[in-house]
Amino acid sequence: MKQLKKWTALFLAICCLLTLLPMTASASNGQKKLIALTFDDGPGPYTQRLLDGLAARGVQATFFELGMRAETYDDTTRRILREGHQVAQHGYDHPQLTSLSDDGVRWQIGHTEDILNDVLGRSFTYLVRPPYGDFNSRVLSLLDAPAIIWSIDPVDWRDRNAYTVRDRIVARAFDGAIILCHDIYSSTVDGVLMAIDILQEQGYEFVTVNELYRRRGVSLNNGETYYSCKPTGTQLDAVKAPVISTEIVNGNARVKLTAEAGAAIYYTTDGSDPVFNGKRYTAPFDFTVGMTVKTCAAYNLNGSRSETVTKKLDALGIDPTVRVEDGKIVFDNRNQNADVLFTTDGSVPNTGSQSYSAPFECYDGVLRFRALGENVCTPVKTIYVTKNGNLFWDVPNTSWYFDEADRATTLGLFNGTGVYRFSPDGTLTRAMFVTTLYRLMQRTDADLTPPETQSFADVPAGQWYSEAAAWAAENGIVLGYADGTFRPEQSITREEMCVMLDRLLDRFGITTSGTPMTFADADCISDWAKESVDRLSACGIINGQRGNRFAPARGSTRAEAAAVLLRLYDLIG
Ligand code: ZN
C-alpha cells in the first residue's frame, strides 16, 4: 500500500513536469523571445525581394537608409513603411560622422530626415545609425535622435555567402539582440531569410527596433546609444488593431474607434492607407452608408503600430418590415439588440420615440419608423396608413387622392404595382381601365354575365385583362379600332374614358341628370366624344382640371381614374 502511494506520487510528479516542459522550453514565463533585424546602406535592387520574403514570414525589420538611396528608391521606402517596418537613417552618403564638422553632421542627418519626410509624406523622428558604428559624444549630441548600434554582426558585406550569413546569425542569436545586415547584397537577402526560418522555429519573434524597446518597457533617448535589449521582466503585447463600432447619439449613427490606452488611432474614410493619409482620431465621427473605414493603432506610425483593419459600413442593421394583420399594424424587427421606434405625427423616430411592443390599430395618417440599438441604426422609413388597413409608400395622407387610393384598394379595383405601391401618377392603359371597370361592376348589383367569346385580334386569351376586354366588347362599352384591335397597352385619354363610361351607363340603364360644364378648351374635344363628356361632367363623374380645362387628349393617371370610378360606383349605389 505504501509502495503504491509512492509510485502514484512519482507518476503525478512526472505528469506535472511534462505539462510544464513545453512552456519553459519556448519562452520564460510565457514571454516571447524578441529579436531585431536591421538593414543598412539601402534601399537597393534586392530590397523588394527581401520585403517579399519578410512579408511571407510575417517579419518586421528596421531599415537604416542612406538619404541618397531613399531619393532613388522612394517607392521601396514607402513600401517599407506601408508594410509595418521601421524607416530609420544612416546619413546622406555614408560619411564617418566623427570626421565632420558640427554643421556637416547636422546636414547629413537633417538633409536625410527631410528626404525621408518628403518621400513618406509625413514627419517622423528617425532612429540614427552612425555609419561604421563610428561616434563620439560630440556626434551623439548633434543627432537629436537615439543612436542604434548592434550586438550581432555577421560581416555580410565582406563574406558574400548566404550560408555563412545564415549560420553566423543563427549561431549568435539571443533574446533582445540587434542584428546588423546590408540589404544591398543579394547573398544577405538569401542568408537572412534562411536564418529567419530557423529562428522562428526556435520561438523568436522579429520586431522593429522601436518595438523591441517599447515591449520591454525601455524608452529610447536622444543622444544615447543602444546595442541590444535583453529581457527586463516587462513584456508588453504587440499593438492591437482598433475595434470599429458604431453608436447612436441622439438618433444619429456615429463611428467609434477603440484601441488600447496610450495608443494613438489613425483612420481614413475614403479607402486610402491610414499610415500615409490617416487623421488622428479624437472622437466618434458621423456615419454615412457605404463609408469605408481603414484604421490602425500606433505608438509610432513608423515602427510601432498595429495591422490596418478595414470595414465597409453599409446600412447599420436590417430595415424592419411593416404589414397589416387583422386590421392592426405589425412590425417585424429583424435586428438583435435593437428596438423598432416609430412616430405617428410625421416626426423622425428617435431614442425618445415610442418603442414597438405589440400590434396597434390602423389610423388615417403617416407612420415613420426605424430600428435603433447597439450597432443598429436603419434609415427612417415613411409609410402611410389608412383606417381600412391599407399601407402605401407612395400615397401621402396629405394628397388629394389619399381617400380614393384607400377606397379603390379596399374595393379591389386596383391591384397595386408592388408591395404597398399604388403608383398614383402612373398612366392608365386601356387594358387597366376596362379591368377596373369590370371589377367595379362585379361589386355592384348589376346583372353581369361572363363573356363567351374573344373580342379583339390583339387580345390573346389568358391575359390578366382578357376577360374584362371581352366583357367590355360584348356589352358595347369598347368598340375597338377600325382595324379590329383593342390596343391594350395604349394609355387611355380622358375623352375615351368618358365615351366608355357613357356607354356603360346606357348599357346598364343608369339615368343621370345635371347641367354640363363649359370647359375653356371645349373646342379641343373630339366630335365623337362631345356628348359623353357633357353627360359625365353634368353628373359630376368627371371634373375639369386646372384653369377649367378638360384636357381631352391627356392620359389619365391612376389616381384620377380611381376618383372617377369611385364616383361612378357611388352613383350606381
Ligand atoms: Zn553602413
Residues whose N, C-alpha, C, O or C-beta is under 5 A from the ligand:
A	BS01	ZN	D40 D41 P131 Y132
